Amino acid sequence: MANEFIETKTAEALAANAAGDGQGLAHALIEAIHENDAPFEQTVADMTDVVRRQNGA
């Protein structure tokens, strides 16, 4: 399960994407990957899991 930091960064990325804010989307993704203690692959997988949960999958 993703930690609160990943949950927050995923929400920021989704909001930026919905608003058409490419720079905000990129910033949220880069910040999540750079600042998370987990490896890149785990960070991306955790963010994907957050989106799937939010979408009811």
Backbone as a printed PyTorch tensor [residue, N CA C, xyz], in Angstrom:
tensor([[[  0.8470,  -1.1840,   0.0000],
         [  0.0000,   0.0000,   0.0000],
         [  0.8900,   1.2440,   0.0000]],

        [[  0.4630,   2.2380,  -0.7360],
         [  1.2440,   3.4700,  -0.8700],
         [  1.1940,   4.2960,   0.4090]],

        [[  2.2650,   5.0260,   0.6490],
         [  2.2960,   5.8810,   1.8240],
         [  1.6010,   7.2160,   1.5260]],

        [[  1.4610,   8.0200,   2.5380],
         [  0.7370,   9.2940,   2.4020],
         [  1.3990,  10.2150,   1.3820]],

        [[  2.7150,  10.2190,   1.3350],
         [  3.4320,  11.0490,   0.3630],
         [  3.0410,  10.6660,  -1.0620]],

        [[  3.0210,   9.3790,  -1.3550],
         [  2.6600,   8.9130,  -2.6970],
         [  1.1950,   9.2130,  -2.9870]],

        [[  0.3430,   9.0390,  -1.9920],
         [ -1.0810,   9.3730,  -2.1710],
         [ -1.2330,  10.8510,  -2.5470]],

        [[ -0.5060,  11.7090,  -1.8480],
         [ -0.5790,  13.1490,  -2.0960],
         [ -0.0420,  13.5070,  -3.4670]],

        [[  1.1210,  12.9720,  -3.8310],
         [  1.7280,  13.2820,  -5.1290],
         [  0.8690,  12.7570,  -6.2720]],

        [[  0.2470,  11.6120,  -6.0740],
         [ -0.6380,  11.0730,  -7.1000],
         [ -1.8510,  11.9720,  -7.2770]],

        [[ -2.4170,  12.4360,  -6.1770],
         [ -3.5590,  13.3510,  -6.2530],
         [ -3.1730,  14.6470,  -6.9650]],

        [[ -1.9800,  15.1630,  -6.6630],
         [ -1.5030,  16.3760,  -7.3310],
         [ -1.3390,  16.1350,  -8.8330]],

        [[ -0.7750,  14.9940,  -9.1870],
         [ -0.5840,  14.6750, -10.6050],
         [ -1.9160,  14.5460, -11.3280]],

        [[ -2.8690,  13.8660, -10.7070],
         [ -4.1870,  13.7070, -11.3200],
         [ -4.9000,  15.0460, -11.4830]],

        [[ -4.8070,  15.8970, -10.4810],
         [ -5.4490,  17.2130, -10.5470],
         [ -4.8080,  18.0660, -11.6400]],

        [[ -3.5000,  18.0380, -11.7240],
         [ -2.8120,  18.8060, -12.7600],
         [ -3.1910,  18.2910, -14.1440]],

        [[ -3.2490,  16.9820, -14.2860],
         [ -3.6320,  16.3960, -15.5680],
         [ -5.0520,  16.8060, -15.9610]],

        [[ -5.9650,  16.7480, -15.0060],
         [ -7.3590,  17.1180, -15.2740],
         [ -7.4880,  18.5910, -15.6640]],

        [[ -6.5980,  19.4140, -15.1310],
         [ -6.6290,  20.8510, -15.4270],
         [ -5.8510,  21.2000, -16.6990]],

        [[ -5.2370,  20.1970, -17.3060],
         [ -4.4470,  20.4590, -18.5020],
         [ -3.1150,  21.1370, -18.2040]],

        [[ -2.6490,  20.9840, -16.9810],
         [ -1.4080,  21.6180, -16.5370],
         [ -0.2540,  20.6350, -16.6640]],

        [[  0.3610,  20.6000, -17.8280],
         [  1.4510,  19.6750, -18.0800],
         [  2.6410,  19.9050, -17.1770]],

        [[  2.9370,  21.1560, -16.8950],
         [  4.0700,  21.4630, -16.0210],
         [  3.8000,  20.9750, -14.6000]],

        [[  2.5870,  21.1830, -14.1110],
         [  2.2300,  20.7070, -12.7780],
         [  2.2440,  19.1890, -12.6980]],

        [[  1.7900,  18.5420, -13.7730],
         [  1.8150,  17.0900, -13.8310],
         [  3.2500,  16.5820, -13.7710]],

        [[  4.1000,  17.1510, -14.5890],
         [  5.5080,  16.7470, -14.6070],
         [  6.1580,  16.9830, -13.2470]],

        [[  5.8710,  18.1160, -12.6490],
         [  6.4590,  18.4390, -11.3480],
         [  6.0510,  17.4140, -10.2910]],

        [[  4.7670,  17.0810, -10.2430],
         [  4.2900,  16.1230,  -9.2430],
         [  4.9340,  14.7550,  -9.4500]],

        [[  5.0300,  14.3130, -10.6910],
         [  5.6370,  13.0090, -10.9650],
         [  7.1230,  12.9900, -10.6240]],

        [[  7.8320,  14.0180, -11.0500],
         [  9.2700,  14.0800, -10.7800],
         [  9.5400,  14.1650,  -9.2870]],

        [[  8.7580,  14.9760,  -8.5940],
         [  8.9410,  15.1020,  -7.1480],
         [  8.6850,  13.7700,  -6.4460]],

        [[  7.6350,  13.0700,  -6.8720],
         [  7.3210,  11.7750,  -6.2600],
         [  8.4710,  10.7960,  -6.4550]],

        [[  8.9880,  10.7300,  -7.6510],
         [ 10.0630,   9.7830,  -7.9580],
         [ 11.3510,  10.1750,  -7.2510]],

        [[ 11.6670,  11.4470,  -7.2710],
         [ 12.9350,  11.9170,  -6.7040],
         [ 12.9650,  11.8500,  -5.1760]],

        [[ 11.8700,  12.1980,  -4.5310],
         [ 11.8670,  12.3210,  -3.0700],
         [ 11.4210,  11.0660,  -2.3280]],

        [[ 10.8500,  10.1050,  -3.0360],
         [ 10.4010,   8.8850,  -2.3740],
         [ 11.6050,   8.0030,  -2.0740]],

        [[ 11.5660,   7.3020,  -0.9520],
         [ 12.6650,   6.4360,  -0.5470],
         [ 12.7050,   5.1230,  -1.3300]],

        [[ 11.6020,   4.7630,  -1.9460],
         [ 11.5330,   3.5050,  -2.6950],
         [ 12.1950,   3.6500,  -4.0660]],

        [[ 12.5640,   2.5390,  -4.6720],
         [ 13.1160,   2.5890,  -6.0290],
         [ 12.0850,   3.1380,  -7.0230]],

        [[ 12.5740,   3.6160,  -8.1420],
         [ 11.7310,   4.1870,  -9.1980],
         [ 10.5560,   3.2730,  -9.5290]],

        [[ 10.8540,   2.0110,  -9.7930],
         [  9.8190,   1.0620, -10.2080],
         [  8.7290,   0.9220,  -9.1550]],

        [[  9.1210,   0.8990,  -7.8900],
         [  8.1390,   0.7640,  -6.8100],
         [  7.2890,   2.0200,  -6.6860]],

        [[  7.9110,   3.1770,  -6.8660],
         [  7.1710,   4.4320,  -6.7950],
         [  6.1030,   4.4850,  -7.8740]],

        [[  6.4740,   4.1340,  -9.0950],
         [  5.5140,   4.1360, -10.2080],
         [  4.4130,   3.1110,  -9.9580]],

        [[  4.7740,   1.9340,  -9.4780],
         [  3.7710,   0.9080,  -9.1790],
         [  2.8140,   1.3780,  -8.0810]],

        [[  3.3450,   2.0220,  -7.0510],
         [  2.4970,   2.5290,  -5.9690],
         [  1.5460,   3.6030,  -6.4770]],

        [[  2.0420,   4.4890,  -7.3230],
         [  1.1820,   5.5400,  -7.8800],
         [  0.0880,   4.9270,  -8.7540]],

        [[  0.4370,   3.9040,  -9.5090],
         [ -0.5460,   3.2070, -10.3370],
         [ -1.6190,   2.5700,  -9.4680]],

        [[ -1.2140,   1.9560,  -8.3660],
         [ -2.1750,   1.3480,  -7.4460],
         [ -3.1300,   2.3840,  -6.8600]],

        [[ -2.6140,   3.5730,  -6.5380],
         [ -3.4600,   4.6450,  -6.0090],
         [ -4.5310,   5.0140,  -7.0310]],

        [[ -4.1330,   5.1780,  -8.2790],
         [ -5.0910,   5.5390,  -9.3310],
         [ -6.1240,   4.4340,  -9.5120]],

        [[ -5.6850,   3.2120,  -9.5060],
         [ -6.6240,   2.0830,  -9.6720],
         [ -7.6400,   2.0510,  -8.5260]],

        [[ -7.1710,   2.2640,  -7.3060],
         [ -8.0970,   2.2810,  -6.1610],
         [ -9.1080,   3.4160,  -6.3050]],

        [[ -8.6280,   4.5820,  -6.7200],
         [ -9.5240,   5.7360,  -6.8670],
         [-10.5530,   5.4830,  -7.9690]],

        [[-10.1780,   4.7180,  -8.9730],
         [-11.0800,   4.4240, -10.0840],
         [-11.9250,   3.1900,  -9.8410]],

        [[-11.7840,   2.5950,  -8.6620],
         [-12.6050,   1.4450,  -8.2940],
         [-12.1600,   0.1430,  -8.9110]],

        [[-10.9420,   0.0750,  -9.3730],
         [-10.4590,  -1.1700,  -9.9980],
         [ -9.8190,  -2.0700,  -8.9610]]])
